[in-house]
Amino acid sequence: MLQGMSLSTLTASGNSGVYGSNTPWRSDFKFMNKTQIISGIERQCLWHQCVQRFFPTSRTNIPRPRYLRVEAGWMFKGSDQGLDASSERSESANEDILIFFFQLDLATRVQCALNMEQYEAAQQLRNKLTEVEAEIIKQREAKRGSTSKSEAQDKAISILRLRSDMQNAIESENYALAAELRDEISKLEAESLAVSAKALVYENAQYAFRMGQKVRHKMFGYRAVICGMDPVCCESSLWMETARVEKLSRGSNQPFYQVLVDVHADPNLLVAYVPEDNLLAPDKPDKGRFDHPYISFLFYGMDAAGDFIPIKQLREKYNRPRHEVPVDPQDEDDGGDGT
């Protein structure tokens, strides 16, 4: 199980698709400070260094199967010329996953140090883990609006206070001050409505696909596994322009998914950020081999339907329930008899 293993000790597996040695991982993630974690420049460097070690360039020449050409129309209300799978590549999603790996590895190394009675090292690692977890929570709340409720409550209290001040200004016939307070109240009411709406979107989000589910891209045809999800597009405006999100039938106001792309489909893509409209669930269980360098870190394995089972920490990250199709003993018996 992943919880009992350090990322640095996980070895290559032909079935999981983890290629190369993981030893350099530790050197890349040695005691980074908070500014390195949140700095865009440092995070980009971190991403490129780790991908080169997880996924050696020698494998990037895997020929792309011919069947990966367009299989269905792009959900745009216009021309799709110039678009390819790389338009949905997301470095921010890649970085998010790598920092998640870092968090898991630190937690494992804390426990390992405690087991070996190296208490000073354990305390240093625990302090670093606390910093990382605090920063991850902060970023997640900013992205998902988890703090919007408390922020809206604070604004509501401020509005009540301002209304009282405005009433006092009116009673004292200080109409200039009353007008200023009225404008400030209007501004706070608009801001409060916006943050409340953001929190509501995440609370009531409805997703067509599950964590760990195998899917296929409607246009580009590649196979992928869902490893993250947002109720609306959380990418930058530049990314949305490149991906032509504004031309989607539902635009940016639909669920977007972080997906791991099968390396045999596109070894250079790795992680994409795909709108719900552009994904399809397979017509029948997809039990075929799926290779990606992150699979063994994010999932326990496949269930009877061929989908992957997310680790507990990943389910908690996105607040998703565990879904698993159990193996039918009858199928195992039939397979064992060779019938």
N, C-alpha and C positions, 0 to 999 in steps of 0.2 A: 504494500500500500504506500501511496506517495507520502502520507504524513510521516511515516517512519524512515524516510529516505532523504538524503541530501541531493540536491540537483547535481552536485559535483560528483556524486558516486553513481549516478544512473548511467548505464553503459548503452552502447549502440544496440538497437534491436531491429532485426530485419522486418519484423511485423509492425513495429511502431513507427518506423521511418525516421529514427533519430540517427543522424549521420555524423561520423567523426567523433573525436574525443571531447568530453565536456570539461576536461581539466582547466582550460583557459578561462572558463566561466568565473572561477573564483578571483582570478587576477583582474578581470574586468569590473567586478562588483565589490572590490575591497573597500570597506568603510567609506563610502561616498558621503559627503555632507549634503545637507538639505538643498543647498543652492545647486549642486550638481544634478540632483534628481529633478528639480523643477526647471532647470535651465534648458531652453530649447536647443542650444548649441551642444551642450554636454549630452543631452538625451539622443540627439541625432548621431553623435560620435559613438555613443554606447550601443545604439541599435546597429550601426554598420559593422562595428567590431564583433559584436556577438553573432550576427547573422553569418559573417564570414567564417566563424568557427563552428557554428551549428551546421551550416549548410555550405560546404566547400565549393568553390567556384568550378571545380572539376565536374560537378554534376549539373551545371547550368546548361550543358550542351545536350541534355536529354531531348530527343526529337519530339515535337508536339504532334500528337495523333491528328490525322486528317479529320476525324469526326468532330473535332472541336470547332469547326467553322459554324457560322450562324445557323442555329436550329429553330429560332423563333424570332418574331419581330421585336425590336426594342420598343419599350413602352413610352416612346417619345412622340410628341405631336408634330414631328418634323423630321428632317434628315438625320440619319445616324452616321453619315460619312465622317471618317476621321476618328471614330471611337473604337477603342479596343479595351481588352480586359484591364490594362494598366491604368485606365482612367479612373478606376475605382480602388486602386492601390491606396492603402492608408498607413503612412508611417506613424501617425499618432496612435492607431490601433496596435501596431507592432510594439511601440514603446510601452503602451499600457500593459501589454502581455508580459514584456520583459521585466517591468517593475514588479508585476505580480509574481513572476518567478523569483525575483530577488527577495521579496517578502517571505515566500515559502522557504527559500534556502536559509535565510537568516533565522527563522523560527526553528528549523531543523538543527542548525548549528548551535543555537542556544541550548537545546535539549541535549545535544551530543556533548557539549562542554560540561553541562551539569552531570551527565552520566559518568564522565571521566573525572569529576570533582575538580575541574578547572574553573573555580568560581570567579576569579577575576576576569578571565576571558569571557565567561558567560555573562557577567554584568556588563562588560563593554558591548557585547553583541546585543544584549537586551536593550541597552540604551539606544543603540543604532536602530534596532527593530521598532522601538517606540517612536522614534523620529519618522521613520519611513511610514509606519501605520498612520500617524497623525497627518502626514502630508497626503497620503492616499485618501484618507477620509475627507480631508478638506477639498481635494480635487473632485472627488466623487460627489460631494454635496453641492459643489458649485456647478457641476455638470448636470446633475439630476434634479436640482431644486429641492434637495432634502431639507435644507435650512430655510426654505421659502416660508414654511408655516410660521416658524418663530420670527422670521423677519417681518412677515405680514402682521403678526401680533404686536411687535414692537412699533410698527408704523401706526397701527390702530390706537395704541396708547398715546402716541405722539399727537395723533389727530384729535383725540379727546382733550388733551391738554391745550392744544391750539384753539379748539372751539371755545374752551372756557376763557382763554385769554382774549379771544375775539369778542366774546360777550361782554367782558369787562371793559374792553376798549369802546364798544358801542355805548355802554351805559355811561362811560365818562366822556362821551362825544368826541373820542379820538378816532375819527373816521379814516384818517390816512393809515393809521396802524391797523385798524380793522380790515381795511382793504388788502394790506400786505399779508395779514394772517389768513385771509380768505384765499388768496392766491397760493399760499404755502399749503393750505389744507387741500386744495384741488390737486396740487402736484403730488402730495403724499397719497391721496386716494387713488390716483392713476398708478403710482408705483406699487401700492399694496395690491391692487387688482392684478397687475402683471405677475408679481411673484406668486400670488395665490394660484393663478392659472397655470404657471409652470409646475408647481407642486402637484396640482390636480392631474395634469397630463401624465406624469409618471405614476401616480397612484392608480389611475384607471386605465393604464395602457393595456391593449389587447394585442397579443402576438399570434400570428398565423403559424409560426414555427417554434420548435422547442430547442432548448440548449442541448447540444450534442447531436442534433438531428442532421442526417445527411440530406443535402439538397443539390440541385443543379441550377446553373445560371440559365435564364431563358434565352439570352442572346448568344453568350459566348460558349455555352455548353459544358463548361467545366464542372466537375464534382467538387463539393466543399462540405465542411462541417461547421455548424454554428457554434461559436465560442463566446459570443457577447451580443448584447442587444440594447438599443435605445428606442424610446417611443417616437422620437423625431430625429432628424439629422443633426448631429452634434459636431460636424466637421466645420472647417473654416469656410468663409465665403469664396476664397480662391479655389479650394478643393471642389466646392459645389459647382463653381463655374466650369472647371475642367471636366467634371462628370456630367455637366448639363442637367443638373438636378431640377432646374426650373422648368424643363420640358417634360418631366415625368408627369403622368396623369394625376398623381397625388402630390407632386412636388416634394418639398422637404418635410411636410407634415404627415409622415407615415413612419412606421417602424423601420429602422436601419439596423443591419446585423453585421457584426464582426464575423468573418468566416475564414477558416483555414482552407486554403486551396490545395488540392492534391498535387504533389510535386510532379507527377507524371503528366498532368494537364498543363501546368505552367510553372516550371521551377523557379522563375524569377518573380512571381507574384506573391507567394507565401500567404499574406493576409490582405483581404479586401474588405471594404465597407460597402455593403450592398443594400439598396432599398428593397422593401418587401415585395413590391410589384415585379421585381426582376428575378425572383427565386421560385423554384418549383420543387415540390416534394416528389420523390420517385413514385411511380405507379405501383411498384411492388418492392418488397424489402431489398435493400441494396447491401448484400453481404460480401461484396467484393473487397479486395485489399485496398486500403487507403493509407498513403504514406505522407507524413508531414513531420518536420522536426519537433513540433510542439505537442503532438498527440499524447505521448506518454506522460507529459507533465500536467496536462489539463483533464485527462479522462482516465478512468479505471480500466476501460476496455469496452468491447462491443456487447450489446444485448442481443437477444434472439432475433430482433428485426434488423440488425446490422447497424443501428445507431449507437453512438458512443455515450457512456455514462459519465457525467461530469463529476469531478471530485467535489467534496463537501465545500471546500473554500471557494470554488468557482460558483457553486450554487448560491452560497451566502453572499458573494459579491454582487450578484444580480437578483437576489431574493427570489430564486426560482425553485420549485419543488423538484424532487428526484422523480424521474420518469424512467421506467425500465420494463422492457418486455421480457418476462422470464422464459427460460428455456423449457420447452415442453419435454417431459421425460419420455413421452411416446416417440418423439423425434430422435432422441438419443438412443433409445432401444432399437429403433428401426435402422439407425445409422450403424449401430454396433453389430447388427445381424447382417449388415451388408445388403439389406433389401431396399 
